Amino acid sequence: MIADLGKTLMLLGAALLGVGIVLSLAGKVPWVGRLPGDLVIEREQVRFYFPLATCLLLSVALSGPAVAACGAESRESTRAVVVHLPLRLC
């Protein structure tokens, strides 16, 4: 149990280190937040900004390694259960 806690703390530390590196380098990458597909609406006193394309890109980039880290073994153990229910239309 203590060994599992140690591994968990090391993984959390590595994740925090990764987030810190990304945040410190984010200002040096000029295209982050300015991709085609990022929504910007500017009015007289209001500016609405939603980085849709940047969010999608980051989601794909971050979920790829997470899925790869799970491995084939865990994918085989989590099979979906399909339940067929009778359907009456009348």
C-alpha positions as CSV (number, residue, x, y, z in Angstrom):
1,M,0.0,0.0,0.0
2,I,2.8,2.4,0.8
3,A,4.5,1.5,-2.5
4,D,1.4,2.4,-4.4
5,L,1.1,5.7,-2.6
6,G,4.8,6.4,-3.5
7,K,4.1,5.6,-7.2
8,T,1.0,7.8,-7.2
9,L,2.9,10.7,-5.7
10,M,5.7,10.4,-8.2
11,L,3.1,10.4,-11.1
12,L,1.4,13.5,-9.7
13,G,4.8,15.2,-9.3
14,A,5.7,14.4,-12.9
15,A,2.3,15.7,-14.1
16,L,2.7,18.9,-12.2
17,L,6.2,19.3,-13.6
18,G,4.8,18.8,-17.1
19,V,2.1,21.4,-16.5
20,G,4.6,23.8,-15.2
21,I,6.9,23.4,-18.3
22,V,3.9,23.8,-20.6
23,L,2.7,27.0,-18.8
24,S,6.2,28.5,-18.8
25,L,6.7,27.8,-22.6
26,A,3.1,28.7,-23.6
27,G,3.9,32.4,-24.1
28,K,6.8,31.6,-26.4
29,V,4.7,29.7,-28.9
30,P,3.0,32.4,-31.0
31,W,0.3,30.3,-32.6
32,V,-1.2,28.9,-29.4
33,G,-4.6,30.6,-28.9
34,R,-4.5,32.2,-32.4
35,L,-5.4,29.2,-34.6
36,P,-8.0,29.4,-37.3
37,G,-11.2,28.3,-35.6
38,D,-10.6,30.2,-32.4
39,L,-13.6,32.4,-31.8
40,V,-13.0,36.1,-31.2
41,I,-16.0,38.5,-31.0
42,E,-15.1,42.2,-30.4
43,R,-17.7,44.9,-29.7
44,E,-17.3,48.4,-28.4
45,Q,-16.7,47.5,-24.7
46,V,-16.8,43.7,-24.8
47,R,-14.3,41.1,-26.1
48,F,-15.3,37.5,-26.2
49,Y,-12.6,35.0,-26.8
50,F,-13.0,31.2,-26.9
51,P,-10.0,29.2,-28.3
52,L,-12.1,26.3,-29.8
53,A,-9.4,25.0,-32.2
54,T,-6.7,25.3,-29.6
55,C,-8.8,23.3,-27.1
56,L,-9.4,20.6,-29.7
57,L,-5.7,20.4,-30.6
58,L,-4.7,20.2,-26.9
59,S,-7.3,17.6,-26.3
60,V,-6.1,15.3,-29.0
61,A,-2.4,15.9,-28.1
62,L,-3.0,15.1,-24.4
63,S,-5.4,12.2,-24.9
64,G,-3.1,10.3,-27.2
65,P,-0.4,9.6,-24.7
66,A,-3.0,8.9,-22.0
67,V,-4.6,6.2,-24.2
68,A,-1.2,4.8,-25.1
69,A,-0.3,4.6,-21.4
70,C,-3.3,2.5,-20.6
71,G,-2.0,-0.3,-22.8
72,A,-3.8,-3.1,-24.6
73,E,-4.2,-5.1,-21.4
74,S,-6.5,-2.6,-19.7
75,R,-8.5,-2.1,-22.9
76,E,-9.3,-5.8,-23.0
77,S,-10.4,-5.9,-19.4
78,T,-12.9,-3.0,-19.9
79,R,-15.3,-4.4,-22.5
80,A,-18.6,-2.7,-23.0
81,V,-21.8,-4.6,-22.0
82,V,-24.5,-4.3,-24.6
83,V,-28.0,-4.8,-23.5
84,H,-30.7,-5.4,-26.1
85,L,-34.1,-4.2,-25.0
86,P,-37.3,-5.0,-26.8
87,L,-38.7,-1.9,-28.6
88,R,-42.4,-1.5,-29.2
89,L,-43.4,1.3,-31.5
90,C,-47.2,0.8,-31.0
